[in-house]
Amino acid sequence: MASTLRETEDTVLWSCYRAGDERAFTELSRRYFSALVHYGSKFTPNRQIVEDAIQDLLIRLWLNRQTISQAESVKFYLLKSFRHQLFKTLKKYTGHTELSLGFESKYAESASIEELFIREESLRLFKDKVQDMLGQLTPRQREIIYLRFFQGLSNEEIASLMAINPQSVANIIQRAFARLRETAPGASGLRSIFYLASLMLLFYKPCAVCS
């Protein structure tokens, strides 16, 4: 049965969840837990705050399952709902809004001192470059790029999530890429997309007040 649930489409699981199927709800929670944690970590490095927000969201979803409508995109619905819930949770705390840039090497125990030094120095230089580049983008640009290229949301979904119109989303993405090309001269459009996307994965920090 577990393997069957794992192969079931989101929309089918969502319909079952709305009908009170706890197993379908558990599978959806499992399926998107990591994505929600990853998104939440871009607003705060405090894992407990993120997990508290996810727990509050899941409780609310389950208690209100009979009144929640069918979702065309379950992923979009969960991201949007979680974003709203996380902002509410963050308001209860102070001093937890800075993104941590700390890294720990998975190979620290087996690497030599020379290898560790080279790796740490390379990472430091890369982080400095990333900070310079991201400093040229606005918090809203960073969040939209993240949602578009990492979460796979459409311009229309992002517009709905952030309460702006789809054309504004497209314009913001274009301006972000234009700014990146200014920061990294010689980068092609496609190369800029992948480079910027890789930076978002590591260092993206959205703005908690841009709701």
HUHU-V619232 format. One record per pair of residues at least 6 apart in sequence whose ideal C-beta (glycine too) atoms are under 7 Angstrom apart, sorted by sequence separation. I is the first residue (numbers start at 1). J is the second residue. D is the distance in whole Angstrom. If there is no record, write none. Layout:
# HUHU-V619232
I,J,D
I,J,D
This chain:
# HUHU-V619232
44,50,7
71,77,4
105,111,7
147,153,5
159,165,6
181,187,6
17,24,5
61,68,7
90,97,7
159,166,4
180,187,7
16,24,4
17,25,4
108,116,7
134,142,7
187,195,6
41,50,6
159,168,7
40,50,4
148,158,6
156,166,5
159,169,5
13,24,4
17,28,6
105,116,7
147,158,5
155,166,4
158,169,5
181,192,6
184,195,7
177,189,7
180,192,5
37,50,6
40,53,6
13,27,6
14,28,7
105,119,6
144,158,6
155,169,4
13,28,5
155,170,6
177,192,5
177,193,7
180,196,5
5,23,6
36,54,5
5,24,7
177,196,7
103,123,6
176,196,7
6,27,7
33,54,7
5,27,4
57,81,6
57,82,5
144,169,6
148,173,6
101,127,6
54,82,7
57,85,4
144,172,5
145,173,7
29,58,6
53,82,7
56,85,6
144,173,6
141,172,6
145,176,6
53,85,5
140,172,6
53,86,4
56,89,7
141,175,7
141,176,4
53,89,4
25,62,6
52,89,6
137,176,6
39,79,6
49,89,6
49,90,7
36,78,7
137,179,6
32,75,7
39,82,7
43,86,6
136,179,5
49,93,6
20,65,7
28,74,7
32,78,5
36,82,5
40,86,6
44,90,6
18,65,5
43,90,7
49,96,6
133,180,7
136,183,5
150,197,7
17,65,6
149,197,5
162,210,7
18,68,6
46,96,4
133,183,5
150,200,6
145,196,6
149,200,7
150,201,6
44,96,5
44,97,6
45,98,7
45,99,6
146,200,5
15,70,7
45,100,4
145,200,5
14,70,7
14,71,5
42,99,7
142,200,7
146,204,5
14,74,5
146,206,7
142,204,5
11,74,7
142,205,6
143,206,4
10,74,4
142,206,6
143,207,7
10,75,7
134,199,6
133,199,6
139,206,6
140,207,6
143,210,7
139,207,3
130,199,5
134,203,6
140,210,5
139,210,6
79,151,6
130,202,7
130,203,5
76,153,6
83,161,7
76,157,5
80,161,5
79,161,7
73,157,7
101,203,7
42,146,7
99,205,4
97,208,6
90,208,6
87,208,6
87,211,6
42,204,5
42,205,6
43,206,6
42,206,6
43,208,6
